[in-house]
Amino acid sequence: MHILVGDLGGTHTRLALAELDTGRVGLARVARYINSEHADLNAILAHFLAAGGAAGELACCLAVAGPTDGLSVQFTNLDWRIETAALTTQFGFADCRLINDFAAIGWGLNTLAPDALATLQSGQALAGAAVALGAGTGLGVSLCVWRDDHYRPLPSEGGHVAFAPCNAEQDRLLAHLRPLYGRVSVERILSGPGLLDLFRFCLREAGRDNSPLLESPHPAAAISQAGLDRTDPAALHCLHLFAEIYGQTAGDWALATQARGGIFLAGGIAPKLLPVLQSSVFLDAFNRKGRYSAWMSSVPVSVILDPDIGLKGAAFAASNLGAHFR
């Protein structure tokens, strides 16, 4: 049986047809859609399925950017609500299931090839917990336990834990963000929208009122590129501060879960900022954990380079959930 798999974020939807063979995932017809250009998910699914390629019974497993009970979801950063019953009625799926998008990343850890990872810290990988976290439209966190020779993710909304400043500059950043949001979660910083707020803070720290980068059609991308190219001091400072907070947040999750299996950075931002994450800024912040600093250096840390990990994770999850998927 083919499985229609999807990775639905706040900005983009990716769909594919998946086949499972002894735990290995093959994908066909991978397609990417911009959510804002379509009325709803039903319109996107109708467009994808009209192109053909799926013969016989079709099951469906969708990774969605929000908490879900497997049957419905109200997206966190998108004005969409999805009900599996309605999708099954319209498209005739043999079975239809929703999983959290970062749970899909957790399942997807089981499908990663070595060349799909960029190593930041080799560490010493051991069987045990692992954590996938990633900045994109929001901040996703997947807490994974090792069971029956593969990783199984636990439900998590870890991106919404509170931001904890670690130095005087970050104290000022928290003071800058608190009037905007009241409670400041790490997602308010480690995300595409958070990058804009972080850049505005860096402008203020530099005594600047504004920047042409904020007038770009895609300001987060413009700021990132200016920082990578070192053409704007505030943009470079912004990326370094982003990497520092990313590192200390990932390190906190490594401590919270005793992540002997490793920390995996996913999402759309990490691969684009790989040169910054490979600098000392990220790892210094990751490992700076007081009495546990020596242990932190034993934790493997990698950036996931496979853009299809969410789709493969949805397929791998399907093989572990429900008779129709087997």
C-alpha positions in Angstrom: 0.0 0.0 0.0 1.2 3.5 -0.8 1.0 6.0 2.1 0.3 9.6 1.4 2.7 11.5 3.8 2.8 15.2 4.5 4.9 17.6 6.5 2.7 20.6 7.2 4.5 23.7 8.7 3.3 27.2 9.4 4.6 28.3 6.0 5.0 25.3 3.7 3.3 22.0 3.0 5.3 19.1 1.6 3.6 15.9 0.3 4.9 12.6 -1.1 3.9 9.1 -1.7 5.9 6.7 0.5 6.6 3.0 0.4 8.0 1.0 3.3 10.3 -2.0 2.9 11.6 -3.6 6.1 11.8 -0.2 7.9 13.4 1.6 5.0 11.4 4.5 3.5 11.2 5.3 -0.2 9.6 8.5 -1.4 8.1 9.4 -4.8 6.5 12.6 -6.2 7.7 14.9 -3.4 5.9 18.2 -3.9 6.1 21.5 -2.0 3.3 24.1 -1.6 3.2 27.6 -0.1 0.3 27.5 2.3 -0.7 31.2 1.8 -1.3 30.5 -1.9 -4.1 27.9 -1.2 -7.4 28.2 0.6 -6.8 25.2 2.8 -5.2 21.7 3.0 -8.1 20.2 1.1 -7.2 22.3 -2.0 -3.5 21.2 -1.7 -4.4 17.5 -1.4 -6.8 17.7 -4.3 -4.0 19.2 -6.5 -1.5 16.6 -5.4 -3.8 13.6 -5.9 -5.0 14.8 -9.3 -1.5 14.3 -10.6 -1.9 10.5 -10.1 0.7 8.0 -9.1 -1.2 6.3 -6.3 -2.7 3.0 -7.3 -5.2 1.1 -5.1 -5.9 1.8 -1.5 -4.2 4.9 -0.1 -3.5 5.5 3.6 -2.5 9.0 4.9 -0.2 10.2 7.7 0.3 13.9 8.1 2.8 15.6 10.3 1.3 18.9 11.5 2.6 22.0 13.3 0.6 21.9 16.5 -0.5 19.6 19.3 -2.8 16.8 18.0 -4.7 13.8 19.3 -4.2 12.1 16.0 -7.7 13.0 14.7 -7.7 16.8 14.6 -5.4 19.8 14.9 -5.6 23.6 15.2 -2.3 24.9 13.9 -0.2 27.1 16.2 1.2 29.5 13.6 -1.4 29.1 10.8 -5.2 29.7 10.7 -6.0 26.1 9.7 -7.9 23.4 11.4 -7.8 19.8 10.1 -10.1 16.9 10.9 -9.2 13.4 9.7 -12.8 12.4 9.4 -13.5 15.1 6.9 -10.3 14.2 4.9 -11.3 10.5 4.8 -14.8 11.4 3.6 -13.5 13.7 0.8 -10.6 11.6 -0.4 -11.5 8.0 0.6 -8.4 7.2 2.6 -8.2 3.7 4.0 -6.9 5.3 7.2 -5.9 8.8 8.1 -3.8 9.9 11.0 -2.1 13.1 12.3 1.1 13.3 14.2 3.0 16.4 15.5 5.5 17.7 13.0 8.4 17.3 15.4 7.2 13.9 16.5 7.7 13.1 12.8 11.3 14.4 13.1 11.7 12.0 16.1 10.4 9.1 14.1 12.6 10.3 11.2 15.8 9.9 13.2 15.4 6.2 12.5 15.8 6.8 8.7 18.8 9.1 8.7 21.8 8.1 6.6 25.3 9.2 7.9 25.6 11.7 5.0 22.4 13.4 6.0 24.1 14.8 9.1 26.6 17.6 9.7 28.5 16.9 12.9 29.0 19.8 15.3 30.3 17.7 18.2 31.2 14.0 17.8 30.7 13.1 21.5 30.1 9.5 22.3 26.8 8.2 21.1 25.1 5.6 23.4 21.7 3.9 23.4 19.4 6.2 25.3 17.4 9.4 24.9 17.8 11.7 22.0 16.4 15.2 21.3 15.5 16.8 18.0 14.9 20.5 18.0 14.6 23.0 15.3 13.8 26.6 14.5 11.6 27.4 11.6 8.3 29.3 11.6 8.3 28.2 15.3 10.5 26.1 17.5 9.9 22.4 17.6 11.2 19.9 20.1 11.0 16.1 20.0 12.0 14.1 23.0 12.8 10.5 21.9 13.3 7.3 23.9 15.1 4.2 22.6 12.8 1.3 22.6 12.7 -2.0 20.5 15.8 -0.9 18.5 14.4 2.4 17.3 13.6 5.9 18.5 10.0 6.7 19.6 9.1 10.3 20.2 7.1 11.6 23.1 4.5 14.4 22.8 6.2 17.7 23.5 5.6 21.5 23.1 9.1 22.2 24.4 9.6 25.2 22.1 7.3 27.1 24.5 9.4 26.8 27.6 10.5 30.1 29.1 13.6 31.9 27.8 16.3 31.9 30.6 19.0 34.6 30.1 22.5 33.5 30.8 24.4 36.9 30.7 23.9 40.6 31.0 23.2 41.1 27.2 20.5 38.4 27.3 19.0 40.1 30.4 18.6 43.2 28.2 17.1 41.1 25.4 14.5 39.7 27.8 13.7 43.2 28.9 13.3 44.2 25.3 10.9 41.3 24.5 8.8 41.3 27.6 6.7 44.4 26.7 6.0 42.8 23.4 4.9 39.3 24.6 4.6 39.3 28.4 5.9 35.8 29.0 8.9 35.2 26.6 9.3 31.7 25.4 12.4 30.5 23.5 10.3 30.3 20.4 10.0 34.1 20.5 13.8 34.1 19.7 14.6 30.8 18.0 12.3 31.1 15.0 12.0 33.1 11.8 9.8 35.8 13.4 12.1 35.7 16.4 15.1 36.4 14.3 13.5 39.7 13.3 12.9 40.7 16.9 16.5 39.7 17.7 17.8 41.9 14.9 15.8 44.8 16.1 17.4 44.3 19.5 20.8 44.2 18.0 20.1 47.4 16.1 19.1 49.1 19.3 22.3 47.8 21.0 24.3 49.4 18.2 22.4 52.7 18.5 20.6 52.3 15.2 16.9 53.0 14.7 16.2 50.9 11.5 17.8 49.0 8.7 17.0 48.5 5.0 17.2 44.8 5.7 13.8 45.0 7.5 12.2 46.4 4.3 13.2 43.3 2.3 10.3 41.1 1.0 11.9 38.3 3.0 13.6 40.1 5.9 14.7 37.1 7.9 16.5 35.7 4.8 18.1 39.1 4.1 19.3 39.5 7.7 20.7 35.9 7.6 22.6 36.5 4.4 23.9 39.9 5.5 25.2 38.2 8.7 26.8 35.3 6.8 28.4 37.7 4.3 29.5 40.0 7.2 28.1 43.0 5.3 26.1 44.4 8.3 27.5 44.4 11.9 24.1 44.2 13.5 23.1 41.2 11.3 26.3 39.4 12.2 25.8 40.1 15.9 22.2 38.9 15.5 23.3 35.5 14.1 26.0 35.1 16.8 23.4 35.8 19.5 20.9 33.5 17.8 23.5 30.7 17.7 24.4 31.3 21.4 20.8 31.1 22.6 20.3 28.1 20.3 23.3 26.4 21.8 22.3 27.0 25.4 18.7 25.9 24.8 19.9 22.7 23.1 22.2 22.1 26.0 19.4 22.6 28.5 17.4 19.8 26.7 20.4 17.6 26.7 20.6 18.0 30.5 16.9 17.6 31.0 16.7 14.3 29.1 20.3 13.0 29.6 20.5 12.8 25.8 23.1 10.1 25.4 21.8 9.4 21.9 22.6 12.9 20.8 21.1 16.3 20.0 19.8 16.8 16.4 19.1 20.2 15.0 16.3 20.1 12.4 14.0 22.7 10.8 14.6 25.1 8.0 17.0 27.5 9.6 19.9 25.3 10.9 21.2 24.1 7.5 21.1 27.7 6.2 23.1 29.0 9.2 25.5 26.0 9.3 28.7 28.2 9.1 27.5 30.0 12.2 26.5 26.9 14.1 29.9 25.4 13.2 31.7 28.3 14.9 32.6 28.2 18.5 29.7 30.3 19.5 27.1 27.5 19.4 29.2 24.8 21.1 30.6 27.1 23.8 27.1 27.9 24.8 25.9 24.3 24.5 28.7 23.0 26.8 28.8 25.8 29.3 26.8 24.1 32.0 28.8 24.6 35.2 29.4 21.4 37.0 28.1 19.4 34.0 30.3 21.0 31.4 32.6 18.0 31.1 29.6 15.6 30.6 28.2 18.0 27.9 31.2 17.5 25.7 30.3 13.8 25.5 26.9 14.5 23.9 26.9 14.1 20.1 25.5 17.2 18.3 24.5 17.2 14.6 22.6 19.3 12.1 20.1 17.3 10.0 20.6 18.0 6.3 17.8 15.8 4.9 14.9 18.1 3.8 12.6 15.0 3.6 13.1 13.8 7.2 9.6 14.9 8.2 8.0 13.0 5.3 10.2 9.9 6.1 9.3 10.2 9.7 5.6 10.3 9.0 6.0 7.1 6.9 8.0 5.4 9.7 5.4 6.4 12.2 2.7 5.0 10.0 4.5 1.6 10.1 4.2 1.7 13.9 0.7 3.0 14.1 -2.4 1.1 13.1 -3.1 -2.0 11.1 -4.0 -0.2 7.9 -0.4 1.2 7.6 1.3 -2.2 7.8 
